[in-house]
Amino acid sequence: MRRMCDEPRRGLQGRKLYIHPMAYCGTRALSAALESIGIEAEVLPPSDSRTLELGAKYTSGDECYPQKITLGDYLKVLERDDPRRVAFFMPTAEGPCRFGQYVPLLRKVLDDIGYREVPIISPSAGDGYDGIGEFAGELMRTGWRAVIASDILGKLLLKTRPYEAVKGATEEAFQASLDDVCGVLRISGLKPQEKLERLVASLIRCRERFRAVPANYKKDVLFIGVVGEIFCRLNTFSNEDVIRKIEEYEGEAWLSDVAEWIWYTNIEQRRMLRLTGKGLSLSMLQAKLKGWVQKADEHALYAPFEEDFHGYEEPGDIQEILDLCRPYLPQEGASGEMVLSAGKAVYLYQKGVDGIVDLSPFTCMNGITCEAIYPRLSRDHEGIPIKNFYFDGTQSNLDRDVGIFMEMARNYRRKKTRERLYPYYFKRPAL
Ligand code: SF4
């Protein structure tokens, strides 16, 4: 029987590995990390109407919206490229969420329409994304650094763009910074410590690029937390670039990052080991070691941003988010993004945001569960406005709905007691 997930490199001879741009920045960084171990990798071209056409052709309508988008985008590649020269990257997960169906459906569609030879490379959340083949150790380390570096660039973009005095200057700094970081991630043959040092130096250059963006930092801009399903909240095509709309209504977004999900899969991996009687095992030791190394890398990469990210600090341990979620969704009884979204909503309230939006694909179980508990969560936290936005490619009143939500956030801001902390540059005189 054909294996659904093919081991990297062995199945990649002479092929380019395409990666879906769930988050464009993170995917560019991940493809650079793959190139550092000799895998030719490329980010898929942007999604468009053809993506949705092809996705709809091979789905019934019951599938998740991200599945339709990823399927459509991979099929679009096959309209252009030689199938003998391509492979597709698609992570997977076990459990109740429909994410576990993405790889089997992609495989089935490819087989049905005659592309049996196209490999799918598929690391899994169940093993904390460890199972990625012969170069797993090196790739895991560089890949993790790519996640952190791209999360940092994403934060720099969102905290600067709403205040830019020259339209497009932030985007320019962002693209130059992404090229800079990817250039370092792509280098092969460096010792881990040297690579880390070069990456830190690159991030310091990025920090200076963003600091140089002409901007008017003013305190009347609304501060909006963004949580939700990971694909939908990060992929600007699927969420119709809702963060730009928030910015048009004079808002600044704090978007939940990718690292949050990796920390969550790590903690779940250890919980499952304990539940299966492997609390004292080699697997547990390896899982803990991985966590320690990742924490050390994260600390080193964030260190130059202590001043710039004052007021934007992420929790020191993902357990903090899970504990905040416990009164609503205990970690042991609910899994996936719903616990992260609800817990992060409380965390963001504590950090002084003026409102929270939850972005999810239409019919997503995570969004639906959270929507059921948000009214109580909001009542418990001074009535902070929390709104679910669902996406399926047919949104018609997004602009109106964002406008209404921002008015609610403005009203909440007048009476809230949790004040936001501002970084030093908010004291700059207006340009
Ligand atoms: S989180 Fe929601 S949209 Fe994403 S795969 Fe699971 S059910 Fe589908």
Residues whose N, C-alpha, C, O or C-beta is under 5 A from the ligand:
A	BS01	SF4	C64 C97 R98 F99 E229 P361 C364 M365 N366
